[in-house]
């Protein structure tokens, strides 16, 4: 027996909430990041709502995390900074 699991679709508002982005921030992300999943238009009208496939968003997030881990592991370790001593200057008020 073969059972297909339904594909979970997220609205624009749900996607914004998931990614902690404003609507304009999501549009900027879509324009600047070519690897970001393309939305599916729910109709042919110009103002038809768009939905995102949640599994595609999850894969995109995982790829971003994996890229971050690779970049972090390829960087040489920064030398430890030595503590810089601070001087305390006491100003005395002259007698009057």
C-alpha positions as CSV (number, residue, x, y, z in Angstrom):
1,X,0.0,0.0,0.0
2,X,1.4,3.4,-1.0
3,X,0.3,6.5,0.9
4,X,1.4,9.9,-0.3
5,X,2.0,12.4,2.4
6,X,0.5,15.8,1.6
7,X,2.9,18.6,0.8
8,X,2.7,21.4,3.3
9,X,2.3,24.8,1.8
10,X,3.0,28.0,3.6
11,X,1.4,31.4,2.9
12,X,3.5,34.5,2.5
13,X,2.6,35.6,6.0
14,X,3.5,32.1,7.4
15,X,6.8,32.2,5.6
16,X,7.6,35.6,6.9
17,X,6.9,34.4,10.4
18,X,9.0,31.3,10.0
19,X,12.0,33.2,8.7
20,X,11.5,36.2,11.1
21,X,11.3,38.6,8.1
22,X,9.0,41.4,7.2
23,X,7.1,41.1,3.9
24,X,9.6,43.6,2.3
25,X,12.5,41.7,3.8
26,X,11.3,38.5,2.3
27,X,10.9,40.1,-1.1
28,X,14.5,41.4,-0.8
29,X,15.7,38.0,0.2
30,X,13.9,36.5,-2.8
31,X,15.5,39.0,-5.1
32,X,19.1,38.7,-3.8
33,X,19.4,35.0,-3.0
34,X,19.1,32.9,-6.2
35,X,19.0,29.7,-4.1
36,X,15.9,30.8,-2.2
37,X,12.9,28.6,-3.2
38,X,10.6,30.2,-5.7
39,X,6.9,30.6,-4.6
40,X,4.0,28.9,-6.3
41,X,1.3,31.3,-7.6
42,X,-2.2,30.1,-6.6
43,X,-4.0,31.2,-9.8
44,X,-3.3,33.2,-12.9
45,X,-4.5,36.6,-11.6
46,X,-1.8,39.2,-11.0
47,X,-2.7,39.5,-7.4
48,X,-3.2,35.7,-6.8
49,X,-1.7,34.6,-3.5
50,X,1.6,32.8,-3.4
51,X,2.6,29.8,-1.3
52,X,5.9,28.2,-0.5
53,X,6.6,24.5,-0.1
54,X,7.7,24.0,3.5
55,X,10.1,21.2,2.6
56,X,11.9,23.4,0.1
57,X,12.3,26.1,2.7
58,X,13.6,23.6,5.2
59,X,16.2,22.4,2.6
60,X,17.2,26.0,1.9
61,X,17.7,26.6,5.7
62,X,19.8,23.5,6.0
63,X,22.0,24.5,3.1
64,X,22.6,27.9,4.7
65,X,23.5,26.3,8.0
66,X,25.8,23.8,6.3
67,X,27.5,26.7,4.4
68,X,28.0,28.6,7.6
69,X,29.6,25.5,9.3
70,X,32.0,25.0,6.3
71,X,33.0,28.7,6.4
72,X,33.4,28.7,10.1
73,X,35.6,25.5,10.0
74,X,37.8,26.8,7.2
75,X,38.7,30.1,9.0
76,X,42.0,30.0,10.9
77,X,41.6,30.4,14.6
78,X,42.0,34.0,15.8
79,X,44.9,34.6,18.2
80,X,43.8,35.1,21.7
81,X,43.9,38.8,22.6
82,X,45.9,39.6,25.6
83,X,44.2,41.6,28.3
84,X,45.2,45.2,28.3
85,X,45.8,46.7,31.7
86,X,43.7,49.7,32.6
87,X,45.1,52.5,34.6
88,X,43.0,54.3,37.2
89,X,43.8,57.9,37.3
90,X,42.7,59.7,40.5
91,X,42.3,63.4,40.2
92,X,42.6,65.3,43.4
93,X,40.8,68.5,44.0
94,X,43.2,71.2,45.3
95,X,42.5,72.8,48.6
96,X,40.9,76.1,48.6
